Amino acid sequence: MSRLAEILAEKSGEVLRIDVDASVFDAVKQMVEANVGALLVTEAGEVTGIVTERDYLRRVTLEGRTDKETPVREIMSSPLIVATPETTIDEAMALMTDRRFRHVPVVDGGEVVGIVSIGDLVKFTSQQQSFELKYLHDYIAAR
């Protein structure tokens, strides 16, 4: 069974973070510049939550807040739901589907080693299926 460690091995390994007191505007700007949909939120160096595009839409836009005056702490999702590198792809997909979120931090030995998105899971699964189809096609054609 494929595990999250396989996906993390192909990613850059950089985990983007933002301080709880930063403005939502700064968080959105950082996400746009990095082309990501989520940032881990830290307070005094410790990870305390996650802020996502969905948090922005629901807790800033719909509630009429201003993104330059609202601190990240007011819209972040907390506590974190995490996975480990040994979590299977199927388990991660089920967790994300059941809990209705798109990003899960991956923790190993108490440290966040990456973030996996539902897009990462779908891409990995698609690549695996393409490989299996090619293998089966080649096997059948060789007979």
C-alpha positions in Angstrom: 0.0 0.0 0.0 1.2 3.5 -0.9 1.9 5.8 2.0 2.1 9.6 2.4 5.9 9.2 2.6 6.0 8.5 -1.1 4.2 11.8 -1.9 6.4 13.8 0.5 9.5 12.4 -1.2 8.5 14.1 -4.4 7.6 17.4 -2.8 10.1 20.2 -1.9 9.9 19.6 1.8 9.4 23.3 2.5 6.5 23.8 5.0 5.2 27.4 4.7 4.2 29.1 8.0 2.7 32.3 9.2 2.5 33.9 12.7 -0.9 34.0 14.4 -0.7 37.8 14.7 0.0 38.4 11.0 -2.8 39.9 9.0 -5.1 37.7 6.9 -3.9 39.9 3.9 -0.3 38.8 4.5 -1.4 35.1 4.7 -3.3 35.4 1.4 -0.4 37.2 -0.2 2.0 34.5 0.9 -0.3 31.7 -0.4 -0.7 33.4 -3.7 3.0 34.0 -4.1 3.8 30.4 -3.3 0.8 29.0 -5.3 -0.5 27.0 -2.3 -3.8 26.8 -0.6 -2.8 26.6 3.1 -0.2 27.8 5.6 0.6 26.4 9.0 0.0 29.0 11.8 2.6 29.4 14.5 2.7 31.1 17.9 6.0 31.5 19.6 7.5 29.0 17.2 4.9 26.3 17.9 2.4 25.1 15.2 -1.1 26.0 16.6 -3.3 25.7 13.5 -3.7 26.0 9.8 -5.2 28.8 7.6 -6.6 28.0 4.2 -8.3 29.7 1.3 -11.6 28.2 2.5 -11.0 29.8 6.0 -10.5 33.2 4.2 -13.7 32.8 2.2 -15.9 31.7 5.1 -14.5 33.8 8.0 -13.4 37.0 6.2 -15.4 37.5 3.1 -18.7 36.1 4.3 -18.5 37.7 7.8 -17.6 41.1 6.4 -14.2 41.4 8.0 -11.3 43.3 6.5 -8.3 41.2 5.5 -5.7 43.9 6.5 -7.1 44.3 10.0 -8.0 40.7 10.8 -5.3 38.6 12.4 -4.8 35.0 11.2 -5.6 33.7 14.7 -9.3 34.8 14.2 -9.8 32.7 11.1 -7.4 29.7 11.4 -8.6 26.1 11.9 -7.5 24.6 15.2 -6.8 22.1 16.6 -4.9 20.4 13.8 -5.8 17.0 12.5 -2.7 15.4 11.3 -1.4 12.3 9.6 2.0 10.5 9.6 4.3 9.5 6.8 3.1 5.9 7.4 -0.6 6.9 6.8 -1.8 5.2 3.6 -3.1 7.2 0.7 -6.5 5.6 1.1 -6.6 6.5 4.8 -5.6 10.1 4.1 -8.3 10.4 1.3 -10.9 9.0 3.7 -9.9 11.3 6.5 -10.0 14.4 4.2 -13.3 13.4 2.7 -15.0 12.6 6.0 -13.7 15.8 7.7 -14.2 17.9 4.6 -10.8 19.6 4.5 -8.3 19.7 1.7 -4.9 19.9 3.5 -3.4 17.7 6.1 -0.1 18.3 7.9 2.1 15.3 8.1 3.9 14.9 11.4 6.8 12.6 12.2 8.4 12.5 15.7 6.4 15.5 16.8 7.7 17.7 13.9 5.7 18.7 10.8 7.5 17.3 7.8 5.1 18.4 5.1 1.5 19.2 4.1 -0.4 17.0 1.7 -3.3 18.3 -0.3 -6.2 16.4 -1.8 -4.7 17.4 -5.1 -1.5 15.7 -4.2 -3.4 12.5 -3.3 -5.4 12.6 -6.6 -2.3 13.2 -8.7 -0.4 10.4 -7.0 -3.3 7.9 -7.4 -3.7 8.9 -11.0 0.0 8.3 -11.7 -0.2 4.9 -10.0 -3.2 3.9 -12.0 -1.5 5.0 -15.2 1.5 2.9 -14.4 -0.6 -0.1 -13.6 -2.6 0.2 -16.8 0.7 0.5 -18.8 2.1 -2.5 -17.1 -1.0 -4.6 -17.7 -1.2 -3.5 -21.3 2.5 -4.4 -21.9 1.9 -7.7 -20.2 -1.1 -8.6 -22.3 0.6 -7.4 -25.6 3.6 -9.6 -24.8 1.5 -12.8 -24.8 
